[in-house]
C-alpha cells in the first residue's frame, strides 16, 4: 500500500504504532518497524537519559525508520526535543500541545514532524507552522482523548488540510483501516491492537484484559478536570468516576492515579492500575506478532477496498 505517508516515512505499510506511555518501548517499536510500519518510542514523562538509552537500544534492534513521541506537557519536553536532534531521530510525533517552538530547529535537521490533533482547527494550525502530516485521533482511542469520533474528525481534517492525514482511534483491523482511507486518511495509527502483540512487553494481565474486553469494557474518567482519559473498567477507574460525581477536587483525583499507569503496564495491578485502551479492544481476541497484525490489516484493507470498488464501480 503506497501512499504519501509511506513515501514520507520511507515505510512499507501506512501503519504507525501509537506512542503509548510505558507500553511503547524500544522492543515494541523495533518489532513494528521491522514489520514494515513505523514504530514509536514513547517519551511520556521520562527524563532524557532514560529515553536516550531506549533510542540507542533500538538502533541495535532495527535498521528501519522509527520515531519518538513527545508529550509536550512533560517537564522533559525541551530535553527530548534536543535528544531528537542529537540522536538523529528522523520522525517525531507530538501530543498535548503545539511543537511550534521546536519545529524550525527540527526542520533544519530534516526531521519529520507529525502532531496528534483532536480538532480541525488544530490540524490547520499544525499545517501552518510546518507539520509534515497530522494524526487525527478520535475519542474512541485509549488514553487522553478529545470529543470527536474518528470518522467525523478525519473526514473534516482531510478536507481542511493539504498534508497527509493519519487516522487514529477505533482501528484494529482491515475494515477499520479501509474505512479510514475512504474518509480521506492516507495512513492509520494503532495503539490498543499492539498491546495485544507478542513483542509488547506489557504485563500479561494488561494483555488479558484487552483480549477479554467487550464493546462496553472501557470507561472515560477525567471529564470534570478537562482531561478525559479512556481506559478499561477497573476498580481504580470506577473509584475515580465515583469521586468525580461527588465533586472531588483536581488535586484529589490526581493523587488517586499517581503511578497507576506504571502499575498497570509493569505490574498488572488490577486494583490500583489504570489500563488505558480504546473501544476497539472488544474486537481484539488473539495475540499476534506485529508482523502478523500489520500484514493481516493491510491485506484485508486492500481486499475490502477492491471489493467495494468492483461492487459500486458500475453505479452512475
C-alpha positions as CSV (number, residue, x, y, z in Angstrom):
1,X,0.0,0.0,0.0
2,X,1.8,3.1,-1.2
3,X,0.5,6.5,0.0
4,X,2.0,9.8,0.8
5,X,2.5,8.5,4.3
6,X,4.6,5.6,3.2
7,X,6.7,7.8,1.0
8,X,7.1,10.5,3.6
9,X,8.3,8.0,6.3
10,X,10.0,5.5,4.0
11,X,8.0,2.6,5.3
12,X,6.3,-0.3,3.6
13,X,2.9,-0.1,5.1
14,X,1.0,3.0,6.2
15,X,0.7,1.9,9.8
16,X,2.1,3.8,12.8
17,X,2.2,2.3,16.3
18,X,0.9,4.7,18.9
19,X,3.3,6.3,21.4
20,X,1.7,4.7,24.5
21,X,3.4,5.7,27.8
22,X,5.2,2.8,29.5
23,X,4.0,0.4,26.7
24,X,5.8,1.8,23.6
25,X,9.3,0.8,24.4
26,X,12.2,0.1,22.1
27,X,11.3,-3.6,21.7
28,X,7.7,-2.9,20.5
29,X,8.8,-0.1,18.3
30,X,11.5,-2.2,16.7
31,X,9.1,-5.0,16.0
32,X,6.7,-2.7,14.3
33,X,9.4,-1.0,12.2
34,X,10.9,-4.4,11.3
35,X,7.4,-5.5,10.1
36,X,7.2,-2.6,7.7
37,X,5.3,0.0,9.8
38,X,6.6,2.9,11.9
39,X,7.4,2.1,15.5
40,X,7.4,4.8,18.1
41,X,9.2,5.1,21.4
42,X,7.1,6.9,24.0
43,X,8.8,9.9,25.6
44,X,5.9,10.2,28.1
45,X,7.2,11.8,31.3
46,X,10.6,10.2,31.3
47,X,13.9,12.1,31.5
48,X,16.3,12.5,28.7
49,X,18.8,9.8,29.8
50,X,16.1,7.2,30.1
51,X,14.8,7.9,26.6
52,X,18.4,8.1,25.2
53,X,19.1,4.6,26.4
54,X,15.9,3.3,24.6
55,X,16.8,5.2,21.4
56,X,20.3,3.7,21.4
57,X,18.9,0.2,22.1
58,X,16.5,0.4,19.2
59,X,19.3,1.2,16.8
60,X,20.7,-2.3,17.6
61,X,17.3,-3.8,17.0
62,X,16.3,-2.4,13.7
63,X,17.8,-0.6,10.7
64,X,14.3,0.6,9.6
65,X,12.8,4.0,10.3
66,X,11.4,4.7,13.8
67,X,10.3,7.7,15.7
68,X,9.9,9.3,19.1
69,X,6.6,10.5,20.6
70,X,6.9,13.6,22.8
71,X,4.2,14.7,25.2
72,X,4.6,18.4,25.2
73,X,3.3,18.8,28.7
74,X,6.2,16.7,30.0
75,X,8.7,18.6,32.2
76,X,11.3,17.0,30.0
77,X,9.9,18.1,26.6
78,X,12.7,20.6,26.0
79,X,15.3,17.9,26.7
80,X,13.6,15.4,24.4
81,X,13.4,18.0,21.7
82,X,17.2,18.3,21.9
83,X,17.6,14.5,22.0
84,X,15.8,14.1,18.7
85,X,18.5,16.2,17.1
86,X,21.4,14.7,19.0
87,X,20.5,11.1,18.2
88,X,19.5,11.7,14.6
89,X,15.9,10.5,15.0
90,X,14.1,11.0,11.8
91,X,10.4,11.2,12.9
92,X,8.7,12.9,15.8
93,X,5.1,12.7,16.8
94,X,3.8,15.2,19.4
95,X,0.8,15.4,21.7
96,X,-0.7,17.6,24.4
97,X,0.3,20.9,23.0
98,X,1.9,22.6,20.0
99,X,5.5,21.9,18.8
100,X,5.8,25.4,17.4
101,X,8.9,26.4,19.4
102,X,10.8,23.3,18.3
103,X,9.7,22.9,14.7
104,X,12.1,25.2,12.9
105,X,15.1,23.5,14.5
106,X,13.7,20.1,13.7
107,X,13.1,21.0,10.1
108,X,16.7,22.3,9.8
109,X,17.8,18.8,10.6
110,X,15.4,17.1,8.2
111,X,13.2,15.7,11.0
112,X,9.6,14.8,10.0
113,X,7.1,16.3,12.4
114,X,3.6,14.8,12.9
115,X,1.4,16.3,15.6
116,X,-1.5,14.4,17.0
117,X,-4.7,16.6,16.9
118,X,-8.2,16.3,18.1
119,X,-9.9,19.0,16.1
120,X,-9.9,20.6,12.6
121,X,-8.6,23.9,13.9
122,X,-5.6,22.2,15.5
123,X,-4.8,20.4,12.2
124,X,-5.0,23.6,10.3
125,X,-2.6,25.3,12.8
126,X,-0.2,22.4,12.6
127,X,0.0,22.6,8.8
128,X,0.5,26.4,9.1
129,X,3.6,26.0,11.3
130,X,5.1,23.4,9.1
131,X,4.0,20.0,10.2
132,X,4.6,17.3,7.5
133,X,1.4,15.3,8.4
134,X,-1.1,15.1,11.2
135,X,-2.7,12.3,13.2
136,X,-6.4,12.9,13.7
137,X,-7.2,10.9,16.8
138,X,-10.9,10.2,17.7
139,X,-12.4,9.8,21.1
140,X,-12.6,6.0,20.5
141,X,-8.9,5.9,21.3
142,X,-7.4,4.8,24.6
143,X,-5.6,7.3,26.9
144,X,-6.2,11.1,26.6
145,X,-9.0,11.9,24.2
146,X,-10.9,14.7,22.6
147,X,-14.6,14.9,21.9
148,X,-15.0,14.0,18.2
149,X,-15.2,10.5,16.8
150,X,-12.5,9.3,14.3
151,X,-14.8,9.3,11.2
152,X,-16.2,12.8,12.0
153,X,-12.7,14.2,12.7
154,X,-10.7,12.6,9.9
155,X,-13.2,13.4,7.2
156,X,-13.2,17.0,8.1
157,X,-9.5,17.3,8.6
158,X,-8.9,15.7,5.2
159,X,-10.9,18.5,3.6
160,X,-9.2,21.2,5.5
161,X,-5.5,20.5,5.0
162,X,-3.3,19.5,2.1
163,X,-0.7,17.5,4.2
164,X,-1.3,13.8,4.7
165,X,-3.8,12.7,7.4
166,X,-3.3,9.7,9.6
167,X,-6.4,8.3,11.3
168,X,-6.3,7.1,14.9
169,X,-9.0,5.7,17.3
170,X,-11.0,2.6,16.8
171,X,-8.6,0.9,14.3
172,X,-7.6,-2.7,14.8
173,X,-8.4,-4.5,11.6
174,X,-8.5,-4.1,7.8
175,X,-12.1,-3.0,7.8
176,X,-11.4,0.0,10.0
177,X,-8.3,0.8,8.0
178,X,-10.2,0.7,4.8
179,X,-12.9,3.0,6.3
180,X,-10.3,5.5,7.4
181,X,-8.9,5.5,3.8
182,X,-12.3,6.1,2.4
183,X,-12.7,9.1,4.8
184,X,-9.5,10.6,3.3
185,X,-6.7,9.3,5.5
186,X,-3.5,8.0,4.0
187,X,-2.3,6.1,7.0
188,X,-3.5,4.8,10.3
189,X,-2.2,4.8,13.9
190,X,-2.9,1.8,16.1
191,X,-2.3,1.6,19.9
192,X,-4.6,-0.9,21.6
193,X,-4.0,-3.5,18.9
194,X,-0.3,-3.5,19.5
195,X,-0.8,-4.0,23.3
196,X,-2.0,-7.5,22.3
197,X,1.1,-8.3,20.3
198,X,3.7,-10.9,21.1
199,X,6.5,-8.4,21.2
200,X,4.7,-6.0,23.6
201,X,6.4,-6.2,27.0
202,X,3.4,-5.0,28.9
203,X,2.3,-7.3,31.8
204,X,0.2,-10.3,30.8
205,X,-2.7,-9.1,32.9
206,X,-2.9,-6.0,30.8
207,X,-2.9,-8.1,27.6
208,X,-5.5,-10.4,29.1
209,X,-7.8,-7.5,29.9
210,X,-7.6,-6.3,26.3
211,X,-8.2,-9.8,24.9
212,X,-11.2,-10.3,27.1
213,X,-12.7,-6.9,26.6
214,X,-16.2,-6.4,25.0
215,X,-17.5,-3.3,23.2
216,X,-18.6,-1.7,26.5
217,X,-15.5,-2.5,28.6
218,X,-14.0,1.0,28.5
219,X,-14.8,3.9,30.7
220,X,-13.9,7.6,30.4
221,X,-12.7,9.5,33.5
222,X,-11.4,13.0,34.0
223,X,-14.1,14.9,32.2
224,X,-14.6,17.1,35.2
225,X,-10.9,18.1,35.1
226,X,-10.9,18.9,31.4
227,X,-8.5,16.0,30.7
228,X,-10.6,12.9,29.8
229,X,-8.9,9.6,29.7
230,X,-10.3,6.3,28.2
231,X,-9.3,3.1,30.0
232,X,-10.6,-0.4,30.6
233,X,-13.0,-0.7,33.5
234,X,-11.2,-1.5,36.7
235,X,-11.6,-0.8,40.5
236,X,-9.5,2.4,40.2
237,X,-11.4,3.7,37.2
238,X,-14.7,3.2,38.9
239,X,-13.4,4.8,42.1
240,X,-12.2,7.8,40.1
241,X,-15.6,8.1,38.4
242,X,-17.4,7.9,41.7
243,X,-15.2,10.7,43.2
244,X,-15.9,12.9,40.2
245,X,-19.6,12.6,40.7
246,X,-19.1,13.5,44.4
247,X,-17.3,16.7,43.3
248,X,-13.7,15.8,44.3
249,X,-11.0,18.4,43.6
250,X,-8.5,18.1,40.8
251,X,-5.8,17.5,43.4
252,X,-7.7,14.7,45.0
253,X,-8.3,13.0,41.6
254,X,-4.7,13.4,40.5
255,X,-3.4,11.9,43.8
256,X,-5.6,8.9,43.2
257,X,-3.9,8.0,39.9
258,X,-0.3,8.9,40.5
259,X,1.8,6.0,39.2
260,X,-1.3,4.0,38.2
261,X,-0.3,3.5,34.5
262,X,3.1,2.2,35.5
263,X,1.4,-0.2,37.9
264,X,-0.9,-1.5,35.1
265,X,1.8,-1.9,32.4
266,X,4.7,-3.2,34.5
267,X,2.9,-4.9,37.4
268,X,-0.5,-5.8,36.1
269,X,-2.0,-4.4,39.3
270,X,-5.7,-4.8,38.7
271,X,-6.8,-2.9,41.8
272,X,-4.5,0.1,41.6
273,X,-3.7,0.2,37.9
274,X,-5.0,2.3,35.0
275,X,-5.3,0.1,31.9
276,X,-5.6,2.6,29.1
277,X,-7.2,1.1,26.0
278,X,-9.5,2.1,23.2
279,X,-13.1,1.0,22.5
280,X,-11.8,-1.3,19.7
281,X,-10.4,-3.6,22.4
282,X,-13.7,-5.5,22.1
283,X,-12.7,-6.6,18.6
284,X,-9.3,-8.0,19.7
285,X,-9.4,-11.6,20.7
286,X,-6.0,-13.0,19.7
287,X,-2.4,-12.1,20.5
288,X,-0.3,-12.0,17.3
289,X,3.1,-10.8,16.3
290,X,3.5,-7.3,14.9
291,X,4.3,-8.7,11.5
292,X,1.0,-10.7,11.5
293,X,-1.0,-7.7,12.7
294,X,0.3,-5.4,10.0
295,X,0.2,-8.0,7.2
296,X,-3.4,-9.0,8.1
297,X,-4.6,-5.4,8.4
298,X,-3.2,-4.3,5.1
299,X,-4.2,-7.3,3.1
300,X,-7.8,-7.2,4.5
301,X,-8.0,-3.4,3.9
302,X,-6.8,-3.8,0.3
303,X,-9.3,-6.7,-0.3
304,X,-12.2,-4.7,1.1
305,X,-11.5,-1.6,-0.9
306,X,-11.1,-3.6,-4.0
307,X,-14.4,-5.5,-3.5
308,X,-16.2,-2.2,-2.8
309,X,-14.7,-0.6,-5.8
310,X,-15.9,-3.5,-8.0
311,X,-19.3,-3.6,-6.4
312,X,-20.1,0.1,-6.8
313,X,-17.9,0.7,-9.9
314,X,-20.8,0.4,-12.3
315,X,-23.0,2.9,-10.5
316,X,-23.5,6.2,-12.2
